[in-house]
């Protein structure tokens, strides 16, 4: 095994590590987007259930 073979093996190993890291980042990004979409959907469902006073006036208490 000469120096060129060793260098080629190291380059190939680095290429494999880079591809694995890129794939990991893409998978995490996709999971993050799914989680963000789920949180937004839940927030909208929660807002839909709550009666919101949009006038900004304080609510009146009934005696």
HELIX and SHEET records of a PDB file:
HELIX    1   1 UNK A    3  UNK A   49  1                                  47    
END                                                                             
